Amino acid sequence: MFLYVRALSALGRIPLVTVAASINAGANLILDWIMTSIYGLIGIGLATSITYLVVALFLAVYFDKLTSESALCIKSKDHVV
């Protein structure tokens, strides 16, 4: 996830990184509360892992979409020239 955050920041997508961090914090708090009552301390670790995975997938999908769009723009410019 760290690499996606760095890459998206370099591409100027800081608001997206902020949204992802907010989703991460909110989902982690909610899952911690739910899973602690069910599994105890192990639930906190599970909630953190699940939240990390979801946010990492969100950033990976968005990064892939962003880079494939820019690759299409580069290819179309190559064909025009």
N, C-alpha and C positions, 0 to 999 in steps of 0.2 A: 504494500500500500504506500510505503514511503516514496517509492520511485514514481508512482502515479501522481502523488501530491507534488513532487518536485517538477515533473514534466508538465503538469497542468499549470503550475505557477509560472513556469518559464514561458508557456504559451499565453499567459495573461488571463487565465481562467480562475483568478483568486476568489471571485464570488462563489464559484462552484465548490472550491475547496472549503470555503466557510460553511456552505450548506451541508457538505458531507460531514464536517466536524460537528455541526449542530445535530444532524441526524444521529451521528455516532453517540454523542453525549445523551441525547434524549432516549434513544432506544436502549442504551446501556442502563440508564437509571430505571426505566420501566421493567426491562428484563431482570435486572438485579432484584428488584422488589418482588417480582412474581416468582422467580426461581429460587430465591433465598427461602421463601416460605415453604417451598416444596422439597428442595434438596439441601438446604442449609448452605454452608460455606462452599461446597462443591458447585452449587447453583450460580454463585458469583463468577466463578471461573468459566462455567459453561456459557453464561450470559455474555461475558466479555468476548469469548471466542466467537460466538454466533454473531454478535454485533460487528466485530472486526471483519468477519467473513462477508457479511452483507454489504458493509461500506466498501470493502475492497472490490467486491464484484461490481458495485455501482460505479466506482471510479474507473475500473477496467473497461466496462462497457462504454461509458461516456468517452474515455480516452480513445478506444478503438473507433468509435463513431467519428470523433473529431479528426483523428489522423487519416481515416479512410476518405473523409470528405476532402481534406486538403490534398491527399494523393490524387483524387479525381480531378481536382482543379489543376494540379501540376501536369497531369497527363493530357488534359484537354488543351492547356496552353502549349504543350509540346507539339500537338498535332496541328495547331493553327499556324505556328511559326514555320 
